[in-house]
Structures are given as structure tokens and as C-alpha cells.
């Protein structure tokens, strides 16, 4: 085995426009932040950076010759049009994965290269390394929408402190306490759908989007969507609406972003453009809501059970040493609220009937025990596996690192390697969607929706093959 040195691989965001994927916070970020038109001065700098980018790509091409990948489709965009503009996200990526393995390269803007990683051991190594963080443009957009102190933007000890505090609301025992909130939201949706029975076609997306926001708001802040205010909801909806639209101009902007100073990227999001105004308004309004919830929780008497009915109250009650400031907590509000989802048409009526029968039988044995619904739980797990909320996450290495692999990859000269050297400053794409289609982990036909693989024991239990955010499945 020999180590392959890879340098100057520039990653561009793998947005899932029109894809069959749910939209997680990080996925929404990777799609939305490209939806802007640069001012003429910014465009001039961008073209200059493109020139630098092209020269850098030419200078360092030889360093990555060992890794295989698909031939570029165009001189300007490489393989990006195939990756990002396909009818469904993954139409090309999954073919590339089958052909070249779990680690390969594709071409981006003006010859830039992008390293795609779906190997489980490599993914775990990248996810658990504090020196691997958000890519530059992603970081600038993240700070603009969620504030500079949000959990996703911070690193090292500061990030771990916030993550530990937020995890107080997501332990198994605490999640069970959210049951009443979730059932209330489900009943509301049921009533809405019941009123729409006269129509043979029903658009369920708006109702599900508001239901998600309602559930998050209730369990996090103890607030209904009405209490959030129409202005905040509309601002976030405006941002989410941009998540399905992007074009070639934005790809060019993404291509030059790694060559621009961080201060310039931050400045871009302060431009007086409508999209950025929505971002600033959403952050300001969400922070105000968070500050109000914190103030009310502080005035609730210690020991009052209502104080810990939502996440913020629980954090304040269990933070006696004030290790987490009120400002830090309030900053997380919009990070938590920005969420959305998509859905797919029913294609397996027999499976639907089986799920419905299991739920009906469980209701006859009230109170219903959700842990005793094997097919329902298998469907949830299979949906998370096949349609991950975050198909690709973009990171940057802040130090040199050696990336281990679960199995060797074949190089263009026929040799193999089980490690890859990633230099400081290297952008890396973590392909969760690719990982979710690995035969060794998920069994036969991983590209098909088959909940019974969980019931029949076809999913490998080897923990070295499990990686976040789906290691718990």
C-alpha cells in the first residue's frame, strides 16, 4: 500500500435542487448561500480570483493524478453540471461511486478538483477531528444567518460546550417527554388533511413544513408558531424558498470563494440586497424570541416543572455554574428554527397498508407504545438512510492530516492505497448519500427503499462501518 498526496482540491457545494431529499439545516445552508448576485465590484474581484484559481489548478494537477474520477464534461464547470443540475440528486454521483469507489475526484470550475468521500472510516475520521471545519463560504453564510457564536460556526472547546448544552434536549429520556407535543402537531395535520378530502390532489408540503416548525418551536422554546410572529416565519420561508434555485453564475462564485479573504466573504452578506435583508431580519427576530424565552425562564421559580418543559428552560435549569451565557444560548435560536422537509409520492401501497394495520392494532392497546411498532420504526430508519437530510457536507482541513480508509481504493495506474494525505487548507466533501448506499453496510440493493432490511437483519452491525449522523440506526 502507498499513500497518495492530494493537494489543492477545491470543493463546491452539492445542493440537491429538485432532489428527493429532506432539507436539513446544513443542507439548506449549502443550497441557499449561493443565491445572490454580486455587485459589479465584487464580480471584478471574482474574475481576478478565477484567473488565480486557474493558474493554481494547472500548477498542482500532477499531485492528484493518482486518484481516479470521471472525465470532465466541460472546460468551465468540469463535472459540476452533472452533479448539481441532474434531474435527481445523485443520478451521476452514485454511478461515479460504483465506478471509482468510496474516494475519488471530480473536476470543478476551471480545472479545480473536488474530493468526494463516502468511505465510513474516512467519514468518521473527518467528523471527529476538531481541525476539520466548515468551508469558507459556508462559514460566512452561517455566521450571517445564525450569528458568529452559533454551534455550527464555532470550533474546539467553544463548539463542544454548546453542543453539550444543546444535547440536554435530545437524550432518549427527554425525547420521550416531547411525545405530547408531537401528537398535538399530528392531530392538527390530520384535521387539516381531513378538510381537504374533497380534492383528489393535495399539496402536503406547506402543512408538513409548518408542522415541523411548530414541533421545533414548542419543544425548543415552548412557543407556538403564532407566538413566533408572522414576520419571523415569513423571513425564514423566504430564505427556504431560495433553496430550490441556483445557476451557473452561482457556481462560478462558489468556485472562487476559497481564494477570497474571509473578511470579504463576510462583507458580501452585508450587501443591501433583498436576500441578505431577509437573512439579517430572520437572525434579529429569532434572537429576540430567544432572549424573551430566556428572560421568562429565569423568572420562573426554581423547581417549577414548567421551567423544563422546553429545551431552553432545561438548559438554564441545568446550567448552575453559568458555563453557557444567555447571549450564547439566544444566538442558537434561528439555527434550531431553520428547518424544512420534502416528501416522495407513495409508491408501495402494500407497505402503506401494512404500516396502517400495525398502527391501528397498536391503538387498540392504548396507550400506544412506539417502541413496539417494528415496521413503523423500520420505515423511519429506511427513509433516513435512503433520503438523508444532509447528502453532502463541505469541510476544510486546518492542519495536514492522513485520511484512513476502511478498504483500499484502486488508483489510475492499477495500484492501491489505504490512506490519503490531505494538506492544510484542503476542502473535502463528506458524501453521506454515497455512504448510505454501501453494500457492505446496508446489504443487497441499497439503492432501493426496503424497510424489511431492518427487520430481517440485513443491515451490518459492525460498528466500524457505522458513521454519524446515522450511526444510531
Buried (B, 14 or more C-beta within 10 A) or exposed (E): EEEBEBBBBBBBBBBBBBBBBBBBBBBBBBBBBBBBEBEEEBBEBBEEBBEEBBEBBEEBEEBBEBBBBBEBBEEBBBBBBBBBBBEEBBEBBBEBBEEBBBBBBBBBBBBBBBBBBBBBBBBBBBBEBEBBBBBBBBBBBBBBBBBEBBBBBBEEEEBEBBEEBBEBBEEEEBEEBBEEBBEEBEEBBEEBEEEEEEEEEEEEEEBBBBBBBBBBBBBBBBBEBEBBBEEBBBBBBBBBEBBBBBEBBBBBBBBBBBBBEEEEBBEBBEBEBEBBEBBBBBBBBBBBBBBBBBEBBEEBEEEEEEBBBBBBBBBBBEBEEEEBEBEBBBBBBBBBBBBBBBEEEEEEEEBEEBBEEBBEEBEEEEEBEEEEBEBBBBBBBBBBBBBBBBBBBBBBBBEEBEBEBBEBBEBEEEEBBBBBBBBEBBBBBBBBBBBBBBEEBBBEEBEEBBBBBBEEEBBBEEEEBBBEBBEEB
